Amino acid sequence: VTSRRELLQWAAATTSLVGTGLLARVSSAAVARGHGQIPVELLVFDRRFPAAVAVASHMRATGVPAVGVGRDLTSLWYDSLDLRWQRAPMTLAGITTRGALFVLETLAADRGMRVLYRGEHRLLSDGRMSHVLTGPIERVAEPAFAQVAEWPAAVAAVLGSCSASDRPSACAWHTQPMNDDAARAEALHSWVIAPRSLVAAPV
Amino acid sequence: MAILPPGVGAEGFAAALKEFEAVVGKDWVLTSDEDLNPYRDHFSYIKGEPNELIPSAAVGPSSTEQVQGIVRTANKYKIPLYAISTGKNFAYGGPSPNVRGSVTVDLKRMNRVIEVDARRHFAVVEPGVSYIDLYRYIQDRNLKVWIDTPDPGWGSPIGNALDHGIGYTMGFYRDHYGAHCGMEVVLPSGEVMRTGMGALPGSNSWHEYKHGFGPDPSGLFGQGNFGIVTKMGFRLMPQPEHWRNGLVTVPKRRDLIPLVDTVNYLTDMSMAGEPWYGSPLMALARNSEFLAAAKAFNEEELDRQAASANLHSWQVELQFYGSEKTTLANWEYAKELVARAVPGARFTDGESLRVPLTREQIENTTGPYRTNMRRNVTQGVPGLGVWYMVGRTEQNPNTWNETHIGLFSLIGRSGEAILQAQKDFQEIADRLQVPNLFPNALGTPVNWYQFTFIMGNGFGMGLGETTPEGKKRAAQRLREMLKENAKRGYGDYRAPPMLQDDVADQYSFNNYVLRRFNETLKDAIDPNGILSPGRGGIWPAAHRSLRGALRS
C-alpha cells in the first residue's frame, strides 16, 4: 500500500505546479528542447522488489518524485491519480508488475493518456536477465545498457529519456541479474504513460 | 485495423461517421487503431485473431440526446452498435462487442451523479459514473449511505447491474440488478422511455417504486439488447453504526447440510450479511493420502483424516451490520442456532468495529482468525486490489493470466446441492482432462446473490495456454464444460461475448422458447437489429446467421 506520506509529498509538489499553470509550461518547454525529451512527472515503483526500488533511487537522484506501491493500487488511484488526472493528463513512469501496468494503462486511457514505452525484464532459464524494450528510446537504450553496470540504472535512464520526436523501435538486451532477480518469480515491467498529444505511436 | 461493420460498405460507413461527428463532435468519433485499442478485450482467447471482437469505431456521447442521435444514425445505415458504460467488465469480455465491426457507444462522458438521497436511500447515476466515483461523491458530502461495490470497483453501477453483477454487503443490495430502482432508456427507435414510476410525469417516487403499473420491461435491459440505459437509480444501504464478524466451523462433511440451512435462515431474516464459506481442510490439500480420499469422495475417510488433523470440515464467516448491541445479539443467536443444529460446532468471535471503519481497519488482514474476506468490499469501499489475482498467485502459476474469463454455475442453495455439485464438477473436469487447482471435494459456493449459490466451475484461467492454438483448445474445453454443466442442470449466470451463445444454449427448455420469445421481441422493437446484436444470445433477424459463429 502506498504510504500516505509519500502520496502527500508528491501531491503537494504537483499541485503547486498545476495550481500556477507551470506544469504545462514545464512539460512543453522540455519537449521543445533537445530531442523532445518528455519529462517524467512521477515514478511508480513496486516496493516489494529491490530492483524496482533501485530504479526509483536512480530516478529520485535526477529529481523525479517516486511513489512505492504494493499489489494494491487503490490508494494511489483514490488519493492521488484520480484527482490529478481529473485536472489534466500527465507523464507517469513505472517499474511494476504487469498487473499494475494493466490497471494503470486502462485507467490512463480513459483520461486521454497512452503507453509511450514498455519494457519487460525477465529472468531467463540460463540465469541471464532479458530486457525487451519498445518505444521511442532508440537513442538512449544502447548507451544506457552498454555503459551502466546494473540494469536498474539503465532502465532509469531509459525512463527519463523517452522522446516525443522519435518513432518507436524495439530492442533487446541481456544483462546479469542483480538484487532479487533470481528469487522473484514475476517479471518486472518498466513503462511510460504520457498524454495522448505527446504519444505519436502508442506501444 | 480498418474494419467495417457487417453488411456496410466503406462509403456508407464514411457517411455514417460524418453523421456521428455531427452528433457528438469530431473529437469523440474514434477510428484509429490506437484509439480503438482500449475497446479490445485484452484477455480474449481470440485476441489478435481474424475473428477478434473489435469495433470499427467508437463514439462518445455526452448526453441522452446525443445517444438518441447516434441510434437514429445507426438505424439509417444499419450499423450495429455496442454500448458500454465504462468498459471494465473484464473476465466477461471487457468492452468488446458481440459482433466484430460494431460501433462502440462509449458512455463514459455521461458521468454525472444526478442525485444521492441519504434519507430515502437511493442514488441516480449516469452510465459513466464508476463505483469509485459514486463512493467519492458520498464521502465528500459525508452522506450516511453505503454503496454495494463489486470487486474491483472501477466499473459502473449501471454497467455492472446490467450484466447482473454482484456485491458483498447485505443480501438485498448484493444483487445489483435487483437493487435498481427505475431507469431511463434510449430505445432502438431513438425514443426515450422511463420505467416504473418514471413513466408518470411529475411522480416523486420514480426511485422508490420501480414496478409502476402493468408489465415492467426493465428486465429486458439486463444482459439484453433492447435499449441503451442512460440513467438508473439504485437503492443504497443506510450506513450502519457497527460491524461485527465471526467464524463458525463444523466438524464433519455432512454437517454442511444443517450449517447451510441455518445460515440461509439467518440471511433470509436479514440478520447477517454475505456469508463466506470455505473449508479448513484446504490445509491438507497437498497431503497425498488426503487427496486420494478427496478424489474418491470417501466421506468416512475424509472425516477420519479431518479428526486426526484436528481440523473441522467446513467453515463460514458471518458478518453483521447494525448497532453494537444488535450485531452482538445476532451473532449470539447465530451461535445458538448452529449449536442446536450441529453437534461439535465451534465459534470464534471476530472483530467488533464501529462504522465507518478507518482505512487502517479496512486494510488490516490480521484478526482473531485467518479470514478470507476482502474487508473493503464488506464495507462498501471500492478498490483495485483484487487485480493481483490475474498476476502470479498460488492459484495462478502463470506470471500473467492471458485468458481471464469468469464462469460460475448456479446451484441450489443447500448443503446437498453443494456436495452433489462437487462430484458433478469433478466428473466433468476428469472427462475433459481439466486439472483442478484444489480438490473438488472441498469446493464451496459463493453467496453473492442472497437466494442462490454460485460455484466456480471452469473459471477460465486458460490453464497455462498462451499460444493461439492453446487458447483455442482452452476455449473449446470451456464450451464442452458448459454443455456438460447443462446436462446436469447447471447454468451459468454471466459470460463474455465469446461464450454467450454457448451459455444461452444451456437455457433450452421447450425448444428454446425463452430465446425465441426474446428474439420475437427483438425483431419487433429493433427491426434493423442495431443494438448489441448477439448480446445475451439474442440475435436479431438481420444478424441471426452469426449465432455460434465464434465456435469455429
Interface residues (C-beta under 8 A of the other chain):
Chain A: V1 R71 D72 L73 T74 W77 Y78 D82 T97 R98 G99 A100 F102 V103 T106 L107 A109 D110 R114 A185 E186 A187 V199 A201 P202
Chain B: E34 N37 P38 H42 T86 K88 K108 I132 R136 W154 E363 N376 P382 G383 L384 G385 W387 Y388 V390 G391 R392 T399 W400
